[in-house]
Every structure is written in C-alpha cells, then in structure tokens.
C-alpha cells in the first residue's frame, strides 16, 4: 500500500509565467528555501523528457536532502510529470511520482501538486507540512520577477518573435529557403513549439508569409494547423485588399503605430512570424519584446542573418535555454 497527497495554490500570474519561474533555479531556490541561517539550495534542471532535475537542500553541506527527478512528460505550460528518488539525511531513499498541473483561472494559475507513492503515511504527512510555505515562497518569487512589458508602455501585450535559424545565425540561405537536410522534428520540440503558439492571442506576419500560410494551413489538420487556423491573425501589407484566411485582418500604414495598437488590445501575447523583410522592420524599430529562437544543428555559411538589419548593438538577457537529443536548441532572449 502506498500513500499520496494533493496540494493546490492559486497564483496571480499566467500558467506560462508560473511554469517558467518554477522550472528555473531561482524558482526552485524559493520552493525549497527555509527560514534558517545558512540554508542551502542547489538545483540543476535538464528540462526535456528523460532529462534529470537534481535538487540538493539542507541546513549545511554535511546535511543535504537530495531529490533526483526524471521528466516523463513536459507539456509546457500545462503539466509536468516526473519520477522522483528522494535520499534522506540517513542515506535511506524511496521513489515516488510527482505531477504538477498549471491551469488557467481568468489570467491566474491554479497550480496543483499530485505526489504519489509514499511508502508510509508518516512520510506523506511530513511532506505535506512544508507545502503551504513552499508554494507561498514560489508565489512571492513569481510576483517579484520582471514581467513582459512593451517598449512603449507597461502592462501591454508583449510582441514575441518565434523563429528557426541555423547554428551560424541564418534564417535562410543566399538563394532563399532551402532544405537543410534535417530529420523530422522530435516530439519534445513539437510540444515546445505548440505550447508557445498556444500562448498567442494574435499572430502577425508580412504579406509573403501570409500568402504562403493561407495557401496551406486552412486545408491542414494537426497541432500546428489547429493553432494557426483558430487564433486571430494580422497581415501587414500596403498592397493587399482582402484576406480570405478566416480570422485574418489587414494592417497598413505606420508599423510602429499598428504594433502599439495591437499591444494595447486584451488577450494573449502577439506572436510574429516571417517573412524576413517584415522581421527586419520589427527588429530595426526595436518593437520585439522577446525572441524565441529554435536553433537547428546545421551550418550553411551564407544567407540572411536574423539580425542583419540592425545598425547598432542590441543587448539581450538570456531567459531560457534547452537542448534536445537531436541537437536542436531553444533559446529565449529579452532586450535589456
């Protein structure tokens, strides 16, 4: 017979924010911290299916609890499932299963822990005692973290660019888009990209990219197609007079003014796609609040660089980084 516990906390931030803060070293330091002088928390997280998340915590270097989590399911920003081996101060250990759920509640997050497989009721109850303070500390950490803001004001929707590029920084070759000889995307990469797409309340793109997508996605089904077809879209063009892809409107005129209006609308984040000319204009005008880069394990030595339109340096802070078994990397950056 084994025992389990359930704990819930409503946190005043969106699921994507809570998920990201919880899986960062700072979030784990907050979660495992105790109000004792000299308390130690160390966290090393390889956020991928099969990856190991190791946490050490305790009152001193000679008295450390050790948790070894192995990720079984990562569905950002909704769910984490992991197996856990806990090693106690006396050297004994036991295995459990931990599941974290992140559910949207009108812009806030109902974060639920389901912890299963305790060998005794005493161990279950011991773990339950510290959870209220652990979740409170995580909530304070999330509240204190910098939030998305617009370059033209605060409290508005962020503009996020999600773009694939080569290891040497090109979005396409000198002759245009071409086959880089890469294998099909692995499931974890598809899951990350899909979760990112689902955060969007609006997709924006230039005319060329719109015409390519509008010719394909309405006839397709699947994880990418469903998101692209259902979410409202804005195509930026001075020549288009109609947009037949459902949920699409046309924006013309001053780019910065149009982006500013979109940022002031309610809803999820604004996700920018290509094409390269449109992205160049966004980058050059410093309108992008976050760069989500999918870096493919290939170099081509020529082509169009993502940041080739810049005339002066753009300082960035690294927010997230992941590497998958195929060599594909995810990097998330925000302007300073």
C-alpha positions as a Markdown table, in Angstrom:
| # | Residue | x | y | z |
|---|---|---|---|---|
| 1 | Unk | 0.0 | 0.0 | 0.0 |
| 2 | Unk | 1.2 | 3.5 | -0.8 |
| 3 | Unk | 0.0 | 7.0 | 0.1 |
| 4 | Unk | -0.5 | 10.2 | -1.9 |
| 5 | Unk | -1.1 | 13.8 | -1.3 |
| 6 | Unk | -2.7 | 16.7 | -3.2 |
| 7 | Unk | -2.0 | 20.4 | -2.7 |
| 8 | Unk | -3.3 | 23.4 | -4.6 |
| 9 | Unk | -2.5 | 27.1 | -4.7 |
| 10 | Unk | -3.9 | 29.9 | -6.8 |
| 11 | Unk | -1.1 | 32.1 | -8.1 |
| 12 | Unk | -1.6 | 35.6 | -9.5 |
| 13 | Unk | 0.2 | 35.0 | -12.9 |
| 14 | Unk | -0.5 | 33.2 | -16.1 |
| 15 | Unk | 0.4 | 29.5 | -16.4 |
| 16 | Unk | 3.3 | 30.1 | -18.8 |
| 17 | Unk | 4.9 | 32.5 | -16.3 |
| 18 | Unk | 4.4 | 30.2 | -13.3 |
| 19 | Unk | 5.7 | 27.2 | -15.3 |
| 20 | Unk | 8.8 | 29.0 | -16.4 |
| 21 | Unk | 9.5 | 30.5 | -13.0 |
| 22 | Unk | 9.0 | 27.2 | -11.2 |
| 23 | Unk | 11.5 | 25.4 | -13.5 |
| 24 | Unk | 14.2 | 27.9 | -13.1 |
| 25 | Unk | 16.9 | 27.7 | -10.4 |
| 26 | Unk | 15.5 | 30.8 | -8.7 |
| 27 | Unk | 12.1 | 29.3 | -8.5 |
| 28 | Unk | 13.4 | 26.1 | -7.1 |
| 29 | Unk | 15.5 | 28.0 | -4.6 |
| 30 | Unk | 12.3 | 29.7 | -3.5 |
| 31 | Unk | 10.3 | 26.5 | -3.4 |
| 32 | Unk | 12.9 | 24.6 | -1.2 |
| 33 | Unk | 14.1 | 27.5 | 0.9 |
| 34 | Unk | 13.5 | 27.6 | 4.6 |
| 35 | Unk | 13.9 | 30.5 | 7.0 |
| 36 | Unk | 17.0 | 29.1 | 8.7 |
| 37 | Unk | 20.5 | 30.7 | 8.7 |
| 38 | Unk | 22.8 | 29.1 | 6.2 |
| 39 | Unk | 20.1 | 27.0 | 4.5 |
| 40 | Unk | 21.4 | 25.6 | 1.1 |
| 41 | Unk | 19.5 | 25.0 | -2.1 |
| 42 | Unk | 21.1 | 23.9 | -5.3 |
| 43 | Unk | 19.2 | 23.0 | -8.5 |
| 44 | Unk | 20.3 | 21.6 | -11.9 |
| 45 | Unk | 17.5 | 21.2 | -14.3 |
| 46 | Unk | 17.7 | 19.5 | -17.8 |
| 47 | Unk | 14.2 | 20.3 | -18.9 |
| 48 | Unk | 13.5 | 17.6 | -21.5 |
| 49 | Unk | 11.7 | 14.3 | -21.5 |
| 50 | Unk | 14.2 | 11.9 | -20.0 |
| 51 | Unk | 16.2 | 14.8 | -18.5 |
| 52 | Unk | 17.2 | 14.8 | -14.9 |
| 53 | Unk | 16.4 | 17.6 | -12.4 |
| 54 | Unk | 18.6 | 17.3 | -9.3 |
| 55 | Unk | 17.9 | 19.3 | -6.2 |
| 56 | Unk | 20.0 | 19.4 | -3.1 |
| 57 | Unk | 18.8 | 21.3 | 0.0 |
| 58 | Unk | 19.5 | 21.4 | 3.7 |
| 59 | Unk | 20.9 | 23.3 | 6.7 |
| 60 | Unk | 24.6 | 22.7 | 5.8 |
| 61 | Unk | 26.9 | 20.9 | 3.4 |
| 62 | Unk | 27.1 | 17.9 | 5.7 |
| 63 | Unk | 23.3 | 17.7 | 5.9 |
| 64 | Unk | 21.7 | 17.7 | 2.5 |
| 65 | Unk | 18.5 | 16.1 | 1.3 |
| 66 | Unk | 18.8 | 15.0 | -2.4 |
| 67 | Unk | 15.9 | 14.8 | -4.9 |
| 68 | Unk | 16.5 | 13.3 | -8.3 |
| 69 | Unk | 13.6 | 13.9 | -10.7 |
| 70 | Unk | 13.4 | 12.4 | -14.2 |
| 71 | Unk | 11.0 | 14.0 | -16.5 |
| 72 | Unk | 8.4 | 11.7 | -18.0 |
| 73 | Unk | 6.0 | 14.3 | -19.5 |
| 74 | Unk | 6.6 | 18.0 | -20.3 |
| 75 | Unk | 3.6 | 19.8 | -21.6 |
| 76 | Unk | 4.5 | 23.5 | -21.2 |
| 77 | Unk | 2.8 | 25.4 | -19.7 |
| 78 | Unk | 0.2 | 22.9 | -18.5 |
| 79 | Unk | 1.8 | 19.8 | -16.9 |
| 80 | Unk | 5.0 | 18.3 | -15.6 |
| 81 | Unk | 5.2 | 14.6 | -14.7 |
| 82 | Unk | 8.3 | 13.1 | -13.2 |
| 83 | Unk | 9.6 | 10.1 | -11.2 |
| 84 | Unk | 11.5 | 11.1 | -8.1 |
| 85 | Unk | 14.1 | 9.4 | -5.9 |
| 86 | Unk | 14.5 | 11.1 | -2.5 |
| 87 | Unk | 17.6 | 10.5 | -0.5 |
| 88 | Unk | 17.4 | 11.5 | 3.2 |
| 89 | Unk | 20.0 | 12.5 | 5.7 |
| 90 | Unk | 20.4 | 9.0 | 7.0 |
| 91 | Unk | 21.2 | 7.7 | 3.5 |
| 92 | Unk | 17.9 | 5.9 | 3.0 |
| 93 | Unk | 15.9 | 6.6 | -0.1 |
| 94 | Unk | 12.4 | 5.9 | -1.7 |
| 95 | Unk | 10.8 | 6.5 | -5.0 |
| 96 | Unk | 7.6 | 8.5 | -5.8 |
| 97 | Unk | 5.9 | 10.2 | -8.7 |
| 98 | Unk | 5.2 | 13.9 | -8.8 |
| 99 | Unk | 2.8 | 15.6 | -11.1 |
| 100 | Unk | 2.4 | 19.4 | -11.4 |
| 101 | Unk | -0.6 | 20.9 | -13.2 |
| 102 | Unk | -0.9 | 24.6 | -14.2 |
| 103 | Unk | -4.5 | 25.5 | -15.1 |
| 104 | Unk | -5.7 | 29.0 | -16.2 |
| 105 | Unk | -8.2 | 30.6 | -14.0 |
| 106 | Unk | -9.1 | 34.0 | -15.6 |
| 107 | Unk | -5.4 | 35.0 | -16.0 |
| 108 | Unk | -4.3 | 33.4 | -12.8 |
| 109 | Unk | -2.9 | 29.9 | -12.3 |
| 110 | Unk | -4.3 | 27.1 | -10.2 |
| 111 | Unk | -1.1 | 25.1 | -9.5 |
| 112 | Unk | -1.7 | 21.6 | -8.3 |
| 113 | Unk | 0.8 | 19.1 | -6.9 |
| 114 | Unk | -0.2 | 15.4 | -7.0 |
| 115 | Unk | 2.5 | 13.4 | -5.1 |
| 116 | Unk | 2.0 | 9.7 | -5.3 |
| 117 | Unk | 3.7 | 6.6 | -3.9 |
| 118 | Unk | 4.8 | 7.4 | -0.4 |
| 119 | Unk | 5.7 | 4.1 | 1.4 |
| 120 | Unk | 4.2 | 5.4 | 4.7 |
| 121 | Unk | 1.6 | 7.8 | 5.9 |
| 122 | Unk | 4.2 | 9.4 | 8.1 |
| 123 | Unk | 6.4 | 10.4 | 5.1 |
| 124 | Unk | 3.4 | 11.7 | 3.3 |
| 125 | Unk | 2.3 | 13.9 | 6.2 |
| 126 | Unk | 5.9 | 15.1 | 6.7 |
| 127 | Unk | 6.0 | 16.3 | 3.1 |
| 128 | Unk | 2.5 | 17.9 | 3.4 |
| 129 | Unk | 3.6 | 20.1 | 6.4 |
| 130 | Unk | 6.1 | 22.2 | 4.3 |
| 131 | Unk | 3.9 | 22.7 | 1.2 |
| 132 | Unk | 2.0 | 25.8 | 2.2 |
| 133 | Unk | 5.2 | 27.8 | 2.8 |
| 134 | Unk | 6.9 | 26.3 | -0.3 |
| 135 | Unk | 4.1 | 27.4 | -2.5 |
| 136 | Unk | 3.9 | 30.8 | -0.8 |
| 137 | Unk | 7.6 | 31.4 | -1.4 |
| 138 | Unk | 7.2 | 30.4 | -5.0 |
| 139 | Unk | 4.3 | 32.8 | -5.3 |
| 140 | Unk | 6.4 | 35.6 | -3.9 |
| 141 | Unk | 9.2 | 34.8 | -6.3 |
| 142 | Unk | 6.8 | 34.9 | -9.3 |
| 143 | Unk | 5.4 | 38.2 | -8.1 |
| 144 | Unk | 8.8 | 39.8 | -7.8 |
| 145 | Unk | 10.1 | 38.6 | -11.2 |
| 146 | Unk | 10.2 | 41.0 | -14.1 |
| 147 | Unk | 7.0 | 40.8 | -16.3 |
| 148 | Unk | 6.5 | 41.3 | -20.0 |
| 149 | Unk | 6.3 | 45.0 | -20.9 |
| 150 | Unk | 6.1 | 46.9 | -24.1 |
| 151 | Unk | 8.9 | 49.3 | -25.2 |
| 152 | Unk | 6.1 | 51.9 | -25.5 |
| 153 | Unk | 4.5 | 51.4 | -22.1 |
| 154 | Unk | 3.8 | 48.8 | -19.3 |
| 155 | Unk | 1.0 | 46.3 | -18.8 |
| 156 | Unk | 0.5 | 45.7 | -22.5 |
| 157 | Unk | 0.8 | 42.6 | -24.6 |
| 158 | Unk | 4.3 | 41.6 | -25.4 |
| 159 | Unk | 5.4 | 41.1 | -29.0 |
| 160 | Unk | 7.3 | 37.8 | -29.3 |
| 161 | Unk | 9.3 | 36.6 | -32.4 |
| 162 | Unk | 9.5 | 32.8 | -32.8 |
| 163 | Unk | 12.0 | 31.9 | -35.5 |
| 164 | Unk | 14.0 | 29.0 | -36.6 |
| 165 | Unk | 17.6 | 29.6 | -37.7 |
| 166 | Unk | 20.9 | 27.7 | -38.3 |
| 167 | Unk | 23.7 | 27.4 | -35.8 |
| 168 | Unk | 25.5 | 30.1 | -37.6 |
| 169 | Unk | 22.6 | 32.5 | -37.3 |
| 170 | Unk | 20.9 | 32.4 | -40.7 |
| 171 | Unk | 17.1 | 32.2 | -41.3 |
| 172 | Unk | 17.6 | 31.1 | -44.9 |
| 173 | Unk | 20.4 | 30.6 | -47.5 |
| 174 | Unk | 21.6 | 33.1 | -50.1 |
| 175 | Unk | 19.2 | 31.6 | -52.6 |
| 176 | Unk | 16.2 | 31.7 | -50.3 |
| 177 | Unk | 14.6 | 29.0 | -48.2 |
| 178 | Unk | 16.0 | 25.6 | -48.9 |
| 179 | Unk | 16.1 | 22.0 | -47.5 |
| 180 | Unk | 18.8 | 21.8 | -44.8 |
| 181 | Unk | 18.7 | 18.0 | -44.7 |
| 182 | Unk | 17.3 | 17.9 | -41.1 |
| 183 | Unk | 15.4 | 14.9 | -39.8 |
| 184 | Unk | 11.7 | 15.3 | -38.7 |
| 185 | Unk | 11.3 | 17.3 | -35.5 |
| 186 | Unk | 11.3 | 15.2 | -32.4 |
| 187 | Unk | 8.2 | 15.1 | -30.2 |
| 188 | Unk | 9.6 | 17.3 | -27.5 |
| 189 | Unk | 10.5 | 20.1 | -29.9 |
| 190 | Unk | 7.0 | 19.9 | -31.4 |
| 191 | Unk | 5.5 | 20.1 | -27.9 |
| 192 | Unk | 7.5 | 23.2 | -27.0 |
| 193 | Unk | 6.7 | 25.0 | -30.2 |
| 194 | Unk | 3.0 | 24.1 | -30.0 |
| 195 | Unk | 2.8 | 25.3 | -26.4 |
| 196 | Unk | 4.4 | 28.6 | -27.4 |
| 197 | Unk | 2.0 | 29.0 | -30.3 |
| 198 | Unk | -1.0 | 28.5 | -27.9 |
| 199 | Unk | 0.1 | 31.4 | -25.7 |
| 200 | Unk | -0.6 | 33.8 | -28.6 |
| 201 | Unk | -3.8 | 35.8 | -28.8 |
| 202 | Unk | -2.7 | 37.2 | -32.2 |
| 203 | Unk | -0.4 | 36.0 | -34.9 |
| 204 | Unk | 1.2 | 38.7 | -37.1 |
| 205 | Unk | 3.1 | 38.3 | -40.4 |
| 206 | Unk | 4.1 | 40.0 | -43.6 |
| 207 | Unk | 2.3 | 39.6 | -46.9 |
| 208 | Unk | 4.6 | 37.0 | -48.4 |
| 209 | Unk | 4.4 | 34.7 | -45.4 |
| 210 | Unk | 0.7 | 35.3 | -45.2 |
| 211 | Unk | 0.2 | 34.1 | -48.8 |
| 212 | Unk | 2.3 | 31.0 | -48.2 |
| 213 | Unk | 0.5 | 30.1 | -45.0 |
| 214 | Unk | -3.0 | 30.9 | -46.3 |
| 215 | Unk | -2.5 | 28.6 | -49.2 |
| 216 | Unk | -1.6 | 25.7 | -46.8 |
| 217 | Unk | -3.0 | 25.8 | -43.3 |
| 218 | Unk | -6.7 | 26.1 | -44.0 |
| 219 | Unk | -6.6 | 22.7 | -45.7 |
| 220 | Unk | -4.4 | 21.1 | -43.0 |
| 221 | Unk | -5.1 | 19.5 | -39.6 |
| 222 | Unk | -2.8 | 18.7 | -36.7 |
| 223 | Unk | -1.2 | 20.5 | -33.8 |
| 224 | Unk | 0.3 | 23.4 | -35.8 |
| 225 | Unk | -2.6 | 23.8 | -38.2 |
| 226 | Unk | -5.2 | 23.9 | -35.4 |
| 227 | Unk | -3.5 | 26.7 | -33.6 |
| 228 | Unk | -2.8 | 28.7 | -36.8 |
| 229 | Unk | -6.3 | 28.4 | -38.1 |
| 230 | Unk | -8.1 | 29.2 | -34.8 |
| 231 | Unk | -6.1 | 32.2 | -33.5 |
| 232 | Unk | -6.8 | 35.7 | -34.9 |
| 233 | Unk | -4.1 | 36.9 | -37.4 |
| 234 | Unk | -3.0 | 40.3 | -38.7 |
| 235 | Unk | -1.2 | 40.6 | -42.0 |
| 236 | Unk | 0.9 | 43.7 | -42.5 |
| 237 | Unk | 0.7 | 44.9 | -46.1 |
| 238 | Unk | 0.3 | 48.1 | -48.1 |
| 239 | Unk | -0.9 | 46.2 | -51.2 |
| 240 | Unk | -3.4 | 43.5 | -50.0 |
| 241 | Unk | -7.0 | 44.5 | -50.3 |
| 242 | Unk | -8.6 | 41.3 | -49.0 |
| 243 | Unk | -7.6 | 38.4 | -46.7 |
| 244 | Unk | -9.6 | 35.2 | -47.2 |
| 245 | Unk | -8.0 | 33.1 | -44.4 |
| 246 | Unk | -10.6 | 33.1 | -41.6 |
| 247 | Unk | -9.7 | 35.2 | -38.5 |
| 248 | Unk | -7.4 | 37.5 | -40.5 |
| 249 | Unk | -7.4 | 41.3 | -40.8 |
| 250 | Unk | -5.1 | 43.6 | -42.7 |
| 251 | Unk | -2.9 | 46.3 | -41.2 |
| 252 | Unk | -1.4 | 49.1 | -43.3 |
| 253 | Unk | 0.2 | 52.4 | -42.5 |
| 254 | Unk | 2.9 | 53.0 | -39.9 |
| 255 | Unk | 4.3 | 49.8 | -38.5 |
| 256 | Unk | 5.1 | 51.1 | -35.0 |
| 257 | Unk | 1.7 | 52.7 | -34.6 |
| 258 | Unk | -0.1 | 49.5 | -35.6 |
| 259 | Unk | 2.0 | 47.4 | -33.3 |
| 260 | Unk | 1.3 | 49.8 | -30.4 |
| 261 | Unk | -2.4 | 49.5 | -31.0 |
| 262 | Unk | -2.2 | 45.7 | -31.0 |
| 263 | Unk | -0.2 | 45.7 | -27.8 |
| 264 | Unk | -3.0 | 47.7 | -26.1 |
| 265 | Unk | -5.6 | 45.1 | -27.1 |
| 266 | Unk | -6.6 | 42.5 | -24.5 |
| 267 | Unk | -5.7 | 38.9 | -24.9 |
| 268 | Unk | -2.6 | 36.6 | -25.2 |
| 269 | Unk | 0.8 | 37.7 | -26.5 |
| 270 | Unk | 1.4 | 38.8 | -30.0 |
| 271 | Unk | 3.5 | 36.2 | -31.9 |
| 272 | Unk | 5.4 | 37.3 | -35.0 |
| 273 | Unk | 6.2 | 35.1 | -37.9 |
| 274 | Unk | 8.1 | 36.0 | -41.1 |
| 275 | Unk | 8.9 | 36.9 | -43.7 |
| 276 | Unk | 12.4 | 38.2 | -43.4 |
| 277 | Unk | 11.6 | 41.7 | -44.6 |
| 278 | Unk | 8.8 | 42.1 | -42.0 |
| 279 | Unk | 11.0 | 40.7 | -39.2 |
| 280 | Unk | 13.8 | 43.1 | -40.2 |
| 281 | Unk | 11.4 | 46.0 | -39.8 |
| 282 | Unk | 10.3 | 44.8 | -36.4 |
| 283 | Unk | 13.9 | 44.3 | -35.2 |
| 284 | Unk | 15.2 | 47.6 | -36.6 |
| 285 | Unk | 12.4 | 49.5 | -34.9 |
| 286 | Unk | 13.1 | 47.7 | -31.6 |
| 287 | Unk | 9.4 | 46.6 | -31.3 |
| 288 | Unk | 10.1 | 43.0 | -30.2 |
| 289 | Unk | 9.9 | 42.2 | -26.5 |
| 290 | Unk | 11.1 | 38.6 | -26.6 |
| 291 | Unk | 13.0 | 36.4 | -29.1 |
| 292 | Unk | 12.2 | 32.6 | -29.0 |
| 293 | Unk | 14.8 | 31.0 | -31.2 |
| 294 | Unk | 14.7 | 27.4 | -32.4 |
| 295 | Unk | 18.3 | 26.7 | -33.3 |
| 296 | Unk | 18.8 | 23.8 | -35.7 |
| 297 | Unk | 22.0 | 21.7 | -35.6 |
| 298 | Unk | 23.3 | 22.8 | -39.1 |
| 299 | Unk | 25.6 | 25.5 | -40.5 |
| 300 | Unk | 25.2 | 26.8 | -44.1 |
| 301 | Unk | 27.9 | 29.5 | -44.2 |
| 302 | Unk | 25.8 | 32.0 | -46.2 |
| 303 | Unk | 22.4 | 33.6 | -46.3 |
| 304 | Unk | 20.2 | 36.1 | -44.4 |
| 305 | Unk | 21.1 | 36.6 | -40.8 |
| 306 | Unk | 18.3 | 37.2 | -38.3 |
| 307 | Unk | 19.8 | 40.4 | -37.0 |
| 308 | Unk | 21.3 | 41.7 | -40.2 |
| 309 | Unk | 19.0 | 44.8 | -40.2 |
| 310 | Unk | 20.5 | 46.2 | -37.0 |
| 311 | Unk | 22.5 | 49.3 | -37.3 |
| 312 | Unk | 23.8 | 49.3 | -33.7 |
| 313 | Unk | 24.2 | 46.6 | -30.9 |
| 314 | Unk | 21.1 | 45.2 | -29.2 |
| 315 | Unk | 21.8 | 44.0 | -25.7 |
| 316 | Unk | 19.8 | 40.9 | -24.6 |
| 317 | Unk | 19.2 | 38.8 | -21.5 |
| 318 | Unk | 19.0 | 35.0 | -21.7 |
| 319 | Unk | 15.8 | 33.9 | -20.2 |
| 320 | Unk | 15.6 | 30.2 | -21.1 |
| 321 | Unk | 17.7 | 27.6 | -22.8 |
| 322 | Unk | 17.1 | 23.9 | -23.7 |
| 323 | Unk | 18.9 | 21.3 | -25.8 |
| 324 | Unk | 17.2 | 18.2 | -27.2 |
| 325 | Unk | 18.8 | 14.9 | -28.1 |
| 326 | Unk | 18.7 | 15.8 | -31.8 |
| 327 | Unk | 20.9 | 18.8 | -31.2 |
| 328 | Unk | 18.1 | 21.3 | -31.7 |
| 329 | Unk | 18.3 | 24.1 | -29.2 |
| 330 | Unk | 15.8 | 26.5 | -27.8 |
| 331 | Unk | 16.9 | 29.9 | -26.6 |
| 332 | Unk | 14.6 | 32.7 | -25.2 |
| 333 | Unk | 16.0 | 36.2 | -25.0 |
| 334 | Unk | 14.6 | 39.6 | -24.0 |
| 335 | Unk | 16.0 | 43.1 | -24.7 |
| 336 | Unk | 17.6 | 44.8 | -21.7 |
